[in-house]
Amino acid sequence: MKLVLVRHGQSEWNLKNLFTGWTDVDLSENGVREAKNAGHLIKAADIEFDIAYTSVLKRAIKTCQYILEESDQLWVPMEKHWRLNERHYGALQGLDKGETAQKYGDDQVHIWRRSYNVSPPKMADDQAKVFLADRRYADMDEKLIPLTENLKITLERVMPFYEDHIAPALKQGKNVLVAAHGNSLRALCKYLENISDERILGLEIATGQPIVYELSDKLEIVSKTILTEK
């Protein structure tokens, strides 16, 4: 079985160097190109999917659609779930990364961004009400909507979706595409590759660059390939 992970193409806030998190921003023009190119790479590698999973944020949804379209697999079922959303950056969401580093110091911002178990400051209650009023999260237990997250917390909320949806599909012999976000995918990579808390800090996932895992019947990694232009 193959499990393919793709971080969404560059977003408009990636381009502006802003903390994004759960904020629903669109792909930039370059991000669209990256998403389409990921589809071309997957087609060239002759990878066929049986099901695709993505978050409820448009930059990941559109990336998933572009990949399926460009690989001539737009008919493949696509399921969306908030558990695949990007890590929630709390009060940092919408702030300029450079300006935040000037205010709090490079070291502190680096800890907030890359630490496994240190979270940024929590989002204010009035900001959180925006998410509570969002129809995407209307059926969620209010306690599940985060005010901030670190990678550890992100892993803890991604894993139930992996265990309930992704793993069962793989065990049925299906090839699976997951188009999501830098940190939700880092969480999956940490689990799949058994990466230590220390080493995960150095893992960076490039936008629009497919990671292909070939898995055994026990869902152990047989091989890992990153698809790039030759």
Backbone torsions as a table, in degrees:
resi	resn	phi	psi	omega
1	MET	NA	151.5	177.6
2	LYS	-117.7	135.1	172.4
3	LEU	-118.2	118.5	-177.7
4	VAL	-112.6	123.3	178.3
5	LEU	-108.0	130.9	177.8
6	VAL	-134.7	121.6	171.9
7	ARG	-74.0	137.6	-179.5
8	HIS	-52.2	155.3	175.7
9	GLY	-63.0	167.1	-179.9
10	GLN	-50.0	131.1	177.2
11	SER	-94.9	169.3	178.6
12	GLU	-62.2	-33.2	179.4
13	TRP	-82.2	-27.0	169.6
14	ASN	-58.3	-45.0	-178.0
15	LEU	-62.6	-37.7	-178.8
16	LYS	-86.9	-1.7	178.8
17	ASN	64.3	42.7	178.6
18	LEU	-108.8	147.8	171.9
19	PHE	-68.4	130.6	-172.0
20	THR	-109.7	-60.7	179.6
21	GLY	60.8	-126.6	-177.4
22	TRP	-84.4	-2.6	177.2
23	THR	-64.4	132.9	-171.9
24	ASP	-91.9	84.7	-179.6
25	VAL	-104.7	157.9	-174.2
26	ASP	-88.4	171.4	173.2
27	LEU	-73.3	147.2	170.1
28	SER	-78.5	172.4	176.8
29	GLU	-59.6	-40.8	177.6
30	ASN	-65.9	-35.1	178.6
31	GLY	-64.1	-37.3	176.0
32	VAL	-63.1	-44.1	178.5
33	ARG	-61.6	-41.7	-179.9
34	GLU	-63.5	-41.9	-179.5
35	ALA	-65.0	-43.9	178.7
36	LYS	-64.4	-39.8	179.7
37	ASN	-64.2	-35.6	176.7
38	ALA	-60.8	-39.1	176.3
39	GLY	-63.8	-40.7	177.8
40	HIS	-62.6	-42.6	-179.9
41	LEU	-63.8	-40.6	179.6
42	ILE	-67.4	-39.1	176.9
43	LYS	-64.4	-43.6	179.8
44	ALA	-63.1	-31.0	178.9
45	ALA	-83.6	-1.3	177.1
46	ASP	58.8	43.1	178.9
47	ILE	-97.2	125.1	179.4
48	GLU	-111.5	133.6	-177.9
49	PHE	-102.1	153.6	173.6
50	ASP	-106.2	-26.5	179.2
51	ILE	-157.6	151.7	179.1
52	ALA	-129.0	142.5	178.0
53	TYR	-123.8	144.8	178.3
54	THR	-150.6	177.8	-179.7
55	SER	-86.8	-169.2	176.2
56	VAL	-103.4	18.0	179.7
57	LEU	-105.8	135.3	-167.8
58	LYS	-61.1	-30.5	-178.9
59	ARG	-65.8	-33.1	177.1
60	ALA	-80.9	-40.4	179.8
61	ILE	-60.2	-47.3	-179.0
62	LYS	-65.9	-37.9	176.8
63	THR	-59.9	-44.5	178.5
64	CYS	-60.0	-44.7	-179.9
65	GLN	-64.0	-44.2	179.6
66	TYR	-62.9	-41.0	179.4
67	ILE	-61.5	-46.7	-179.3
68	LEU	-66.6	-39.6	-179.7
69	GLU	-65.4	-47.7	-175.7
70	GLU	-72.2	-17.5	176.5
71	SER	-101.7	12.9	178.4
72	ASP	59.7	41.2	179.9
73	GLN	-133.8	32.7	-175.3
74	LEU	-62.8	-19.5	-179.5
75	TRP	-75.9	-15.4	-175.9
76	VAL	-61.3	132.7	179.6
77	PRO	-57.3	138.0	-179.7
78	MET	-126.4	125.7	179.0
79	GLU	-113.6	139.4	-178.4
80	LYS	-114.4	141.8	178.4
81	HIS	-154.0	142.2	-178.1
82	TRP	-65.1	-23.0	-179.1
83	ARG	-66.1	-15.8	176.5
84	LEU	-95.6	4.0	177.1
85	ASN	-58.2	161.1	173.3
86	GLU	-61.4	158.3	171.7
87	ARG	-56.0	139.0	178.3
88	HIS	-81.7	123.1	-176.2
89	TYR	-93.2	13.6	173.8
90	GLY	58.1	-134.5	-176.6
91	ALA	-68.2	-11.1	-179.6
92	LEU	-79.9	-17.6	-175.1
93	GLN	-58.9	127.2	-179.2
94	GLY	92.5	-9.1	-179.1
95	LEU	-87.1	150.3	176.0
96	ASP	-73.0	130.5	-176.2
97	LYS	-65.3	-39.9	179.3
98	GLY	-65.6	-45.7	179.4
99	GLU	-65.0	-36.7	178.3
100	THR	-65.1	-38.4	177.9
101	ALA	-65.9	-37.3	177.7
102	GLN	-65.6	-35.7	-176.6
103	LYS	-76.6	-44.5	-173.2
104	TYR	-105.9	-11.9	-177.4
105	GLY	99.0	144.3	-178.8
106	ASP	-59.4	-41.1	-176.8
107	ASP	-63.3	-43.9	-178.7
108	GLN	-65.6	-43.0	179.7
109	VAL	-66.5	-37.0	177.4
110	HIS	-62.2	-40.7	177.8
111	ILE	-62.9	-45.9	179.1
112	TRP	-61.1	-38.7	-175.2
113	ARG	-79.3	-39.1	-167.9
114	ARG	-113.3	-17.4	-178.3
115	SER	-61.8	147.2	-179.6
116	TYR	-74.8	-37.4	-171.7
117	ASN	-129.7	18.4	175.3
118	VAL	-110.8	124.9	-177.1
119	SER	-98.5	151.4	171.6
120	PRO	-67.6	170.4	176.1
121	PRO	-56.5	148.4	-178.3
122	LYS	-69.4	149.7	172.8
123	MET	-67.6	142.9	178.4
124	ALA	-65.5	152.6	-177.2
125	ASP	-58.1	-37.9	-178.4
126	ASP	-68.9	-31.5	175.4
127	GLN	-70.2	-37.9	-178.6
128	ALA	-64.1	-28.3	-179.0
129	LYS	-62.2	-25.8	177.1
130	VAL	-61.1	-42.1	179.4
131	PHE	-73.4	-36.7	179.4
132	LEU	-63.9	-28.2	-179.1
133	ALA	-89.5	-6.0	-176.7
134	ASP	-76.8	129.6	-177.9
135	ARG	-60.1	-27.3	179.3
136	ARG	-60.7	-29.5	-174.9
137	TYR	-111.8	14.9	-174.6
138	ALA	-62.4	-32.8	-177.4
139	ASP	-91.6	-0.3	179.9
140	MET	-80.0	148.8	168.4
141	ASP	-63.9	126.9	-177.3
142	GLU	-53.0	-30.9	-178.3
143	LYS	-69.0	-18.7	-178.7
144	LEU	-82.9	-17.8	-179.8
145	ILE	-76.5	116.5	-173.5
146	PRO	-76.6	152.6	172.0
147	LEU	-100.9	-16.0	173.5
148	THR	-171.3	159.2	178.1
149	GLU	-147.0	153.8	164.8
150	ASN	-113.8	-178.3	-176.6
151	LEU	-66.8	-34.9	178.7
152	LYS	-60.1	-46.8	179.6
153	ILE	-66.7	-38.4	178.0
154	THR	-60.8	-43.6	177.7
155	LEU	-60.6	-41.6	-178.4
156	GLU	-65.0	-30.1	179.1
157	ARG	-92.3	-19.6	175.1
158	VAL	-77.5	-36.6	-172.2
159	MET	-60.0	-39.2	177.3
160	PRO	-59.5	-35.2	178.4
161	PHE	-70.3	-40.3	176.7
162	TYR	-59.5	-47.5	-175.4
163	GLU	-70.1	-33.0	-176.0
164	ASP	-90.2	-22.7	-174.3
165	HIS	-125.6	-57.8	-173.3
166	ILE	-67.6	-51.5	-178.1
167	ALA	-60.5	-45.7	178.0
168	PRO	-59.9	-37.9	178.3
169	ALA	-64.2	-42.1	178.9
170	LEU	-64.6	-41.0	-179.5
171	LYS	-65.6	-22.5	175.6
172	GLN	-82.7	2.3	178.9
173	GLY	86.2	15.5	-178.2
174	LYS	-86.9	147.5	170.4
175	ASN	-88.8	131.7	-169.8
176	VAL	-122.1	134.5	171.2
177	LEU	-106.5	131.5	171.9
178	VAL	-121.7	111.3	176.0
179	ALA	-105.6	110.3	-174.1
180	ALA	-143.9	-134.3	-168.3
181	HIS	-128.0	164.6	-175.9
182	GLY	-51.4	-46.8	-174.1
183	ASN	-87.3	-32.9	175.2
184	SER	-66.8	-32.9	176.7
185	LEU	-76.8	-35.6	174.0
186	ARG	-59.9	-37.6	178.0
187	ALA	-63.2	-45.1	178.4
188	LEU	-64.1	-42.7	178.8
189	CYS	-61.7	-40.7	179.6
190	LYS	-58.6	-44.8	-179.5
191	TYR	-68.1	-50.0	-175.0
192	LEU	-63.2	-39.5	-175.6
193	GLU	-98.1	1.2	-179.5
194	ASN	54.2	47.9	-178.9
195	ILE	-78.9	135.8	-178.5
196	SER	-69.1	161.8	178.3
197	ASP	-59.3	-32.7	-178.3
198	GLU	-75.9	-46.0	-175.2
199	ARG	-71.9	-25.8	-177.6
200	ILE	-65.2	-22.6	-179.4
201	LEU	-62.4	-27.9	-177.6
202	GLY	-92.8	-1.1	-178.3
203	LEU	-83.4	119.8	176.6
204	GLU	-118.8	131.8	179.4
205	ILE	-107.0	120.9	-176.7
206	ALA	-73.3	148.1	177.6
207	THR	-69.3	136.9	173.6
208	GLY	66.4	22.7	-177.1
209	GLN	-118.7	104.5	-174.3
210	PRO	-63.6	133.8	172.3
211	ILE	-106.6	119.8	-175.3
212	VAL	-109.4	116.5	173.1
213	TYR	-102.9	129.3	168.8
214	GLU	-99.7	127.6	-170.8
215	LEU	-118.6	151.0	175.3
216	SER	-81.9	177.7	177.8
217	ASP	-61.0	-26.2	178.9
218	LYS	-90.9	10.1	-179.5
219	LEU	62.4	31.0	171.9
220	GLU	-92.7	146.9	-175.6
221	ILE	-72.0	123.9	173.8
222	VAL	-91.8	-40.9	177.8
223	SER	-156.0	157.5	176.7
224	LYS	-133.1	128.8	179.7
225	THR	-132.9	136.3	173.3
226	ILE	-104.9	119.5	-177.1
227	LEU	-81.2	124.8	177.5
228	THR	-137.4	165.9	176.2
229	GLU	-66.0	138.4	179.3
230	LYS	-90.0	NA	NA
